[in-house]
Amino acid sequence: MSDLTDAQTGALTQLIARCPDTVLAKLEGAMAGMAGARAASVRLMFTEEIRDRQRRDQVFRPLLALFRPRADTMAGVTFPPALLAALWGAAKKNEPELLVQLDRDDDLSRMIADRLCFTAASALRDDGAAIWPQGTPTQREALARMLDVAGIARTTVRRLPEWQGRVSPDAGADMKLAFRQAASIGMDGAQRLMEVYFAHLREGLQVLRLAEYASSLGNPPTTIADGPFADFVERVIDAVVKKTDQLVAFELSEGPQGVLTFRDRLHWVAQALGEIEMVVSPRPDSVWSRTLRSQKLRLSRMLSKSFEAADKAVDGLLSQERTALVGRMTRAVPRLMATMDDAQVEKARLLMGLLSVSRGPAMTLGCEAERRQTVEGITGRIADWADEALDRMNRGEAPDHGQLARRRLQVLIDLLQLAGAKEAARTVRRRLASAGAASRISLRQP
């Protein structure tokens, strides 16, 4: 069998270049068992492409996080992933003999990687329109400046975990040196280096402590609000506003999964508010403080309304009827023969879910006392209703042998669990079992 023609080689080269890394690895594995000269040539092309991409990733490793969307959805500088190939082509164009050195993991390979990053930065400045035609001059220059500080980031990104919380003297000295080196490269070198660090932080809130400490190491020292990293505080505040908008817009129609999303957003906002207050300490009359107070007030009002709605929804499930005492005197007692509306039950569950997941954040937002009072009130009313209902069932006052009442009590046990009243839920469940309730009761209407 003859080897590949030039046309076939050219077509395969273009096809392989367009393959994502995961697809490329699978295709190489699929070709492993094929025999023949053409198959060998194709396998060689796959091998060379994979090796080339590994070298590319080694060179641009400090910046690769900038070519992916942020997992926490916070605003950050990002670049198109497809741009990596064009950037790599420009970096390796003039010195291909250096590439083989990248296959080793030593100081020389790191020096070559830094050199190729500088080459890519120069190419962007000289011929950026050809490398990144869709980018603006401002975007190209921003990427070039990231490449300028790639060498500093290469040796310091691994220190990021040490730069959170209490920073040791050695770690602080390394951080100070890194930012001074970055500042010496260009006017905004320190900000560009922080941008690279920010891209590597899985949780964007961590940038506040990092930026505050870096600001204190400056010459002269500053606070984060008055230093070169204030933009990162703005991003956190923008994220708080965005997530608050989403929380306020929450509707029960989003269902249980929506409640879980609500929980994650609410806890993030509460954490962000606490972190800003602790790390940044904005002035009370500043725009930042006014914005944050406004978001806290919006969330507090929203949660208060949901607490009130939960209270009413549970009351709607505590069905009652009047029974005669003496003469014309009557009193309200649990209605054992009342049917339940499935939509009403689901609404109560979702609202109790909101009541539960707001524990913790409600403290930050100033409505924890109201939340706790609501939980205690609901727990007490459910426990009282359940006690009296079970007493009536034990006296044989349920014409259907208590089937409807048992179904309602199972729902109320679930609500107690959601409220965090585990002891009250355990008590009702134990009494229900001793009253002869079936172990498996459908919560749907027959």
MARPAMI-363428 format. One line per field, with one value per residue (C-alpha): residue in one letter; residue number from 1; y, x, z. Coordinates in pm, 1 decimal. Layout:
// MARPAMI-363428
r c(A,...)
k c(NUM,...)
v c(Y,...)
u c(X,...)
w c(Z,...)
//
This chain:
// MARPAMI-363428
r c(M,S,D,L,T,D,A,Q,T,G,A,L,T,Q,L,I,A,R,C,P,D,T,V,L,A,K,L,E,G,A,M,A,G,M,A,G,A,R,A,A,S,V,R,L,M,F,T,E,E,I,R,D,R,Q,R,R,D,Q,V,F,R,P,L,L,A,L,F,R,P,R,A,D,T,M,A,G,V,T,F,P,P,A,L,L,A,A,L,W,G,A,A,K,K,N,E,P,E,L,L,V,Q,L,D,R,D,D,D,L,S,R,M,I,A,D,R,L,C,F,T,A,A,S,A,L,R,D,D,G,A,A,I,W,P,Q,G,T,P,T,Q,R,E,A,L,A,R,M,L,D,V,A,G,I,A,R,T,T,V,R,R,L,P,E,W,Q,G,R,V,S,P,D,A,G,A,D,M,K,L,A,F,R,Q,A,A,S,I,G,M,D,G,A,Q,R,L,M,E,V,Y,F,A,H,L,R,E,G,L,Q,V,L,R,L,A,E,Y,A,S,S,L,G,N,P,P,T,T,I,A,D,G,P,F,A,D,F,V,E,R,V,I,D,A,V,V,K,K,T,D,Q,L,V,A,F,E,L,S,E,G,P,Q,G,V,L,T,F,R,D,R,L,H,W,V,A,Q,A,L,G,E,I,E,M,V,V,S,P,R,P,D,S,V,W,S,R,T,L,R,S,Q,K,L,R,L,S,R,M,L,S,K,S,F,E,A,A,D,K,A,V,D,G,L,L,S,Q,E,R,T,A,L,V,G,R,M,T,R,A,V,P,R,L,M,A,T,M,D,D,A,Q,V,E,K,A,R,L,L,M,G,L,L,S,V,S,R,G,P,A,M,T,L,G,C,E,A,E,R,R,Q,T,V,E,G,I,T,G,R,I,A,D,W,A,D,E,A,L,D,R,M,N,R,G,E,A,P,D,H,G,Q,L,A,R,R,R,L,Q,V,L,I,D,L,L,Q,L,A,G,A,K,E,A,A,R,T,V,R,R,R,L,A,S,A,G,A,A,S,R,I,S,L,R,Q,P)
k c(1,2,3,4,5,6,7,8,9,10,11,12,13,14,15,16,17,18,19,20,21,22,23,24,25,26,27,28,29,30,31,32,33,34,35,36,37,38,39,40,41,42,43,44,45,46,47,48,49,50,51,52,53,54,55,56,57,58,59,60,61,62,63,64,65,66,67,68,69,70,71,72,73,74,75,76,77,78,79,80,81,82,83,84,85,86,87,88,89,90,91,92,93,94,95,96,97,98,99,100,101,102,103,104,105,106,107,108,109,110,111,112,113,114,115,116,117,118,119,120,121,122,123,124,125,126,127,128,129,130,131,132,133,134,135,136,137,138,139,140,141,142,143,144,145,146,147,148,149,150,151,152,153,154,155,156,157,158,159,160,161,162,163,164,165,166,167,168,169,170,171,172,173,174,175,176,177,178,179,180,181,182,183,184,185,186,187,188,189,190,191,192,193,194,195,196,197,198,199,200,201,202,203,204,205,206,207,208,209,210,211,212,213,214,215,216,217,218,219,220,221,222,223,224,225,226,227,228,229,230,231,232,233,234,235,236,237,238,239,240,241,242,243,244,245,246,247,248,249,250,251,252,253,254,255,256,257,258,259,260,261,262,263,264,265,266,267,268,269,270,271,272,273,274,275,276,277,278,279,280,281,282,283,284,285,286,287,288,289,290,291,292,293,294,295,296,297,298,299,300,301,302,303,304,305,306,307,308,309,310,311,312,313,314,315,316,317,318,319,320,321,322,323,324,325,326,327,328,329,330,331,332,333,334,335,336,337,338,339,340,341,342,343,344,345,346,347,348,349,350,351,352,353,354,355,356,357,358,359,360,361,362,363,364,365,366,367,368,369,370,371,372,373,374,375,376,377,378,379,380,381,382,383,384,385,386,387,388,389,390,391,392,393,394,395,396,397,398,399,400,401,402,403,404,405,406,407,408,409,410,411,412,413,414,415,416,417,418,419,420,421,422,423,424,425,426,427,428,429,430,431,432,433,434,435,436,437,438,439,440,441,442,443,444,445,446)
v c(0.0,337.7,628.5,931.5,1179.3,1548.5,1628.1,1365.1,1485.7,1844.4,1752.7,1534.9,1804.7,2054.3,1800.0,1700.1,2062.8,2122.4,1823.2,1897.9,1741.1,1471.0,1368.3,1364.7,1122.4,888.6,892.9,809.1,512.9,397.2,402.9,198.4,-138.9,-53.0,-185.9,-52.9,238.3,485.3,394.5,441.0,784.2,888.5,762.1,966.5,1276.2,1218.5,1166.9,1482.2,1688.3,1563.2,1634.8,1983.2,2057.8,1933.9,2173.6,2454.2,2388.7,2380.4,2718.3,2885.0,2691.7,3000.6,3159.0,2859.7,2948.6,3273.9,3071.6,2908.1,3056.2,3113.1,2839.1,3091.4,3317.5,3624.8,3882.0,3826.0,3867.0,3570.1,3496.4,3267.2,2910.1,2887.3,3173.0,2943.9,2770.3,3095.1,3229.6,2912.9,2926.4,3277.9,3184.0,2883.5,3021.2,3170.1,2923.7,2570.4,2418.9,2514.8,2309.9,1976.0,2119.1,2164.4,1788.3,1804.4,1942.8,2150.0,2508.7,2524.3,2419.6,2684.3,2951.4,2853.0,2861.3,3214.7,3317.7,3184.5,3377.3,3697.5,3604.6,3559.0,3896.4,4068.0,3897.2,4018.7,4375.1,4359.5,4152.0,4118.2,4159.7,3842.7,3640.1,3757.4,3927.1,3932.0,4105.3,4479.6,4655.3,4694.5,4322.3,4226.8,4454.7,4311.4,3958.7,4073.0,4214.9,3887.5,3712.5,3963.2,3841.5,3471.6,3390.9,3541.1,3355.4,3029.1,3008.4,3166.2,3033.3,2727.9,2960.5,3082.8,2844.4,2977.3,3335.1,3285.0,3358.5,3402.3,3454.5,3340.8,3576.1,3363.4,3345.4,3720.1,3790.8,3581.1,3764.3,4102.7,4006.7,3875.8,4195.4,4417.3,4223.9,4256.3,4630.0,4674.1,4521.6,4782.2,5039.5,4791.2,4483.0,4418.9,4432.9,4191.9,3949.3,3968.8,3897.7,3578.8,3478.0,3556.7,3323.0,3041.5,3096.8,2850.5,3076.4,3438.8,3573.2,3462.4,3746.8,3998.5,3871.7,3826.1,4178.4,4336.0,4175.6,4262.0,4624.0,4641.8,4528.9,4807.9,5106.0,5299.1,5057.3,5115.0,4961.9,4757.4,5036.5,5295.8,5071.7,4926.0,4628.2,4810.1,4673.1,4326.7,4458.7,4606.9,4266.1,4101.0,4372.3,4337.5,3962.8,4033.6,4258.9,4003.3,3714.2,3931.0,4005.3,3631.1,3560.1,3826.9,3694.4,3336.2,3169.9,2852.5,2716.8,2650.1,2352.2,2169.1,2217.8,2589.3,2589.0,2427.9,2690.0,2957.2,2812.1,2822.3,3180.9,3300.5,3146.3,3292.7,3641.9,3615.2,3498.8,3781.3,4042.7,3913.0,3897.1,4252.3,4382.2,4202.5,4253.9,4575.7,4765.6,5027.2,5370.2,5402.0,5689.9,5523.7,5398.5,5044.7,5065.2,5214.2,4944.3,4664.9,4807.4,4821.8,4455.8,4344.9,4529.7,4373.3,4024.0,4079.9,4191.9,3900.9,3649.7,3808.5,3762.7,3399.7,3339.3,3484.3,3276.3,2959.1,3035.3,3071.8,2765.4,2543.8,2687.1,2589.1,2225.8,2225.9,2165.4,2215.3,2184.5,2292.9,2043.4,2098.2,2126.6,2231.6,2399.1,2635.7,2631.0,2485.8,2452.6,2394.4,2045.0,1873.0,1773.7,1410.0,1359.8,1657.0,1578.8,1744.4,1941.4,1821.5,2170.7,2311.5,2044.4,2110.8,2485.7,2432.0,2205.9,2455.9,2743.4,2538.7,2460.7,2833.2,2877.3,2604.2,2706.9,3067.2,2962.3,3126.9,3387.3,3532.8,3628.8,3832.2,3990.6,4085.8,3865.8,3557.5,3640.0,3653.0,3325.7,3150.3,3283.7,3155.3,2810.8,2789.6,2898.0,2648.0,2367.5,2437.7,2451.8,2131.7,1949.1,2061.6,1966.4,1627.8,1552.3,1623.1,1446.1,1133.6,1147.5,1156.1,871.7,661.1,725.1,590.0,923.3,877.8,705.5,590.1,434.4,746.8,699.0,1064.2,1190.6,960.5,1088.0,1445.2,1360.1,1213.7,1545.1,1737.5,1515.1,1605.9,1975.2,1941.0,1774.7,2058.9,2310.8,2137.7,2030.3,1675.0,1595.0,1709.2,1509.4,1200.5,1232.4,1259.3,969.9,750.2,825.0,770.7,429.5,330.2,435.5,162.3,373.8,187.4,200.6,315.4,572.2,761.5,1138.5,1169.6,1163.8,826.5)
u c(0.0,144.2,205.3,-24.7,-35.7,36.4,-332.7,-427.2,-158.1,-275.4,-639.6,-555.0,-332.4,-617.4,-862.4,-632.7,-561.1,-933.8,-981.5,-1025.7,-765.1,-1001.9,-1108.0,-748.4,-644.9,-934.1,-849.8,-487.1,-599.9,-833.3,-547.1,-314.8,-431.4,-430.9,-156.8,-6.6,207.7,-79.3,-197.4,158.0,175.4,-155.4,-44.1,273.9,68.6,-145.2,163.6,331.4,16.5,-30.0,335.3,303.9,-3.3,171.0,457.2,208.9,35.7,368.0,465.1,128.8,42.1,35.3,-222.7,-435.4,-695.9,-756.0,-875.2,-1160.6,-1483.2,-1478.7,-1657.6,-1804.3,-1940.0,-1765.6,-1643.2,-1284.7,-1054.9,-1091.5,-973.4,-1109.7,-974.9,-920.8,-670.5,-416.2,-329.6,-256.0,-61.3,144.9,216.4,354.2,559.6,740.3,780.9,1130.3,1303.6,1175.0,1500.9,1413.3,1093.5,1257.9,1392.6,1035.3,996.2,1203.2,1098.3,1392.2,1506.6,1615.8,1273.2,1110.0,1348.4,1263.4,891.4,927.7,1120.6,848.0,587.3,783.6,805.7,427.8,376.8,601.4,418.3,85.5,211.7,371.2,119.1,-180.4,-439.4,-313.7,-292.4,-622.5,-828.2,-1146.2,-973.7,-952.1,-616.5,-700.9,-771.3,-451.6,-245.7,-413.2,-315.1,38.3,74.4,-46.9,225.2,476.5,410.7,368.3,721.4,652.0,323.0,487.1,690.9,438.0,91.4,162.6,199.8,-160.7,-288.0,-13.6,-119.4,-467.5,-540.7,-239.0,65.7,403.2,702.5,859.9,538.3,488.8,839.1,775.9,450.7,617.1,895.5,648.5,443.5,751.9,890.3,554.8,539.1,886.3,771.0,505.0,271.1,-7.0,211.8,95.8,-270.2,-204.1,-31.3,-324.9,-554.4,-360.4,-383.3,-755.2,-807.1,-645.7,-863.3,-1150.1,-1349.2,-1323.1,-1385.3,-1034.2,-898.2,-1002.5,-759.1,-488.5,-535.9,-555.5,-230.4,-59.2,-172.8,-13.7,318.2,322.4,552.4,392.3,153.7,-217.1,-551.8,-731.0,-988.5,-722.4,-468.3,-431.7,-658.4,-984.4,-1129.0,-1143.4,-1362.6,-1590.1,-1620.0,-1720.5,-1980.6,-2113.7,-2148.1,-2335.9,-2579.3,-2626.9,-2691.1,-2922.8,-3126.7,-3153.4,-3251.5,-3520.0,-3659.1,-3687.4,-4027.3,-4162.2,-4230.2,-3854.3,-3914.5,-3674.6,-3374.6,-3450.1,-3438.7,-3094.7,-2974.6,-3128.8,-2935.4,-2602.4,-2653.2,-2774.9,-2481.5,-2238.4,-2385.0,-2373.0,-2011.6,-1923.2,-2086.3,-1896.4,-1568.2,-1602.1,-1684.4,-1387.5,-1124.3,-1221.1,-1408.4,-1547.8,-1626.7,-1991.9,-2054.0,-1889.7,-2068.2,-1961.6,-2127.9,-2446.9,-2468.2,-2412.7,-2667.8,-2921.2,-2863.1,-2885.4,-3214.9,-3356.7,-3263.0,-3386.2,-3726.0,-3746.2,-3663.5,-3912.7,-4187.3,-4087.5,-4092.4,-4443.1,-4554.0,-4414.8,-4605.2,-4932.6,-4868.1,-4821.8,-5132.3,-5321.1,-5226.7,-5337.5,-5700.9,-5943.9,-6313.3,-6535.3,-6653.4,-6912.0,-6807.5,-7090.1,-7406.4,-7317.6,-6947.4,-6720.5,-6349.5,-6128.3,-5983.9,-5785.6,-6005.6,-5919.9,-6122.4,-5986.7,-5822.2,-5496.4,-5423.5,-5096.7,-5007.8,-5060.7,-4833.7,-4561.0,-4581.4,-4542.5,-4242.5,-4067.3,-4130.5,-4004.0,-3700.4,-3635.1,-3678.1,-3423.0,-3155.1,-3161.3,-3021.0,-2680.9,-2718.2,-3016.6,-2776.1,-2565.2,-2876.6,-3023.5,-3333.8,-3219.5,-3439.4,-3744.5,-3645.4,-3592.5,-3922.1,-4101.9,-3945.8,-4033.6,-4391.9,-4439.8,-4281.2,-4505.1,-4826.9,-4747.0,-4657.8,-4981.8,-5196.0,-5023.6,-5064.4,-5434.6,-5491.3,-5317.4,-5522.2,-5844.1,-5722.8,-5641.4,-5992.8,-6131.9,-6273.5,-6148.7,-6418.6,-6163.8,-5935.4,-5720.4,-5589.8,-5632.5,-5497.5,-5195.7,-5116.3,-5132.3,-4915.4,-4650.7,-4645.4,-4615.2,-4324.2,-4148.5,-4207.3,-4062.1,-3755.6,-3715.7,-3745.7,-3462.9,-3694.2,-3562.4,-3668.0,-4024.8,-4034.7,-3903.2,-4169.0,-4456.5,-4319.9,-4289.7,-4644.8,-4774.0,-4606.0,-4752.2,-5094.2,-5065.1,-4975.4,-4865.5,-4494.6,-4545.7,-4819.5,-4859.3,-4861.7,-5076.7,-5453.9,-5604.5)
w c(0.0,-98.3,137.8,161.8,-124.9,-68.9,-102.9,152.7,390.5,358.5,417.0,717.9,864.3,855.9,995.9,1281.3,1366.4,1416.8,1650.1,2022.0,2248.8,2379.5,2027.1,1909.0,2183.8,2100.6,1729.8,1803.7,2010.2,1733.4,1481.1,1702.2,1574.3,1203.4,976.9,657.3,541.5,525.1,873.3,1001.8,838.6,995.3,1337.7,1303.8,1222.1,1534.5,1749.8,1623.5,1673.0,2029.0,2112.3,1961.3,2173.3,2485.2,2414.0,2351.5,2682.7,2865.8,2724.0,2789.1,3107.9,3335.4,3103.7,3004.7,3267.9,3077.9,2778.1,2973.3,3114.0,3489.2,3682.4,3930.4,3649.8,3793.5,3545.0,3438.1,3139.2,2902.8,2550.1,2275.3,2312.8,1936.7,1962.2,2131.9,1805.2,1619.7,1916.7,1935.3,1564.1,1602.5,1911.2,1757.5,1405.2,1428.7,1664.2,1593.1,1711.5,2070.6,2078.5,2150.2,2477.8,2596.8,2630.1,2947.5,3285.5,3403.9,3437.6,3074.8,2947.4,3166.7,3037.7,2679.9,2762.6,2900.3,2591.6,2362.7,2561.1,2500.1,2131.3,2117.7,2288.2,2032.9,1747.3,1881.5,1894.5,1548.7,1355.9,1585.4,1310.8,1140.9,1463.3,1612.7,1340.6,1551.4,1842.8,1896.0,1941.6,2310.6,2349.1,2168.3,2387.9,2699.6,2593.0,2508.6,2860.3,3006.8,2808.2,2946.6,3302.5,3214.8,3334.7,3678.8,3703.2,3597.7,3917.1,4155.4,4068.0,4282.1,4582.6,4563.9,4837.7,5070.6,4998.3,5140.3,5504.7,5729.3,5504.5,5636.1,5608.3,5333.0,5133.0,5178.7,5053.2,4742.1,4675.6,4717.7,4478.5,4218.2,4210.3,4206.5,3910.0,3733.5,3803.5,3657.6,3326.2,3259.8,3409.0,3478.1,3516.3,3873.5,3769.0,3480.9,3713.1,3953.5,3657.8,3588.6,3955.1,3954.1,3657.3,3858.3,4165.8,4162.7,4395.6,4287.6,4639.1,4731.5,4522.8,4789.1,5052.0,4793.2,4656.3,5001.3,5111.0,4781.7,4821.6,5165.1,5012.7,4755.4,4750.7,4910.1,5084.4,5014.4,5095.9,4835.8,4792.4,4709.6,4536.5,4188.8,4257.1,4334.0,4010.3,4164.6,4445.8,4180.1,4018.5,4342.7,4408.3,4052.6,4113.4,4438.0,4250.7,3972.7,4210.0,4420.6,4108.7,4046.0,4407.3,4414.5,4085.0,4220.7,4173.2,4329.1,3980.4,3957.8,4186.9,4422.0,4192.9,4192.9,4573.4,4563.3,4315.2,4538.8,4834.6,4652.1,4536.3,4875.7,5061.5,4806.5,4847.7,5226.5,5211.2,4972.2,5195.2,5497.2,5305.6,5174.7,5521.1,5676.1,5407.1,5231.2,5505.7,5264.7,5401.2,5514.1,5272.5,4972.3,4661.7,4751.7,5095.4,4956.0,4690.3,4939.4,5185.3,4904.3,4812.4,5174.9,5214.0,4895.7,5009.5,5363.9,5236.9,4996.1,5269.5,5508.7,5249.9,5196.8,5575.0,5594.4,5294.5,5456.2,5773.5,5581.3,5364.0,5669.9,5834.0,5519.6,5580.8,5945.6,5857.9,6146.4,6225.8,6514.3,6773.0,7046.7,7409.0,7642.1,7522.2,7242.9,7320.5,7051.7,6991.7,6689.6,6652.8,6373.7,6082.9,6020.8,5703.0,5504.3,5170.5,5067.0,4753.9,4597.6,4469.8,4820.0,4968.6,4712.4,4775.2,5149.3,5094.8,4868.8,5108.0,5399.5,5187.0,5146.5,5519.9,5582.3,5329.9,5450.8,5786.4,5817.8,5541.2,5728.3,6006.8,5764.5,5616.4,5954.3,5948.2,6140.5,6442.5,6216.9,6050.6,6382.9,6519.9,6209.6,6244.5,6612.4,6546.6,6264.0,6467.5,6766.1,6561.1,6369.5,6692.3,6862.2,6560.4,6531.8,6903.1,6902.3,6570.4,6699.3,7020.2,6814.9,6594.4,6901.4,7031.2,6704.4,6584.4,6224.2,6012.8,5750.8,6014.1,5993.1,5637.7,5532.7,5864.7,5840.8,5494.6,5622.8,5921.1,5690.9,5505.3,5832.1,5938.4,5612.9,5682.8,6032.5,5882.9,5633.6,5917.0,6101.0,6386.7,6389.7,6745.7,6685.9,6360.0,6540.1,6811.1,6562.2,6355.6,6664.1,6776.8,6424.4,6409.6,6745.9,6620.6,6356.7,6055.3,5744.8,5674.5,5316.0,5254.8,4928.7,4967.8,4653.9,4658.1,4566.1)
//
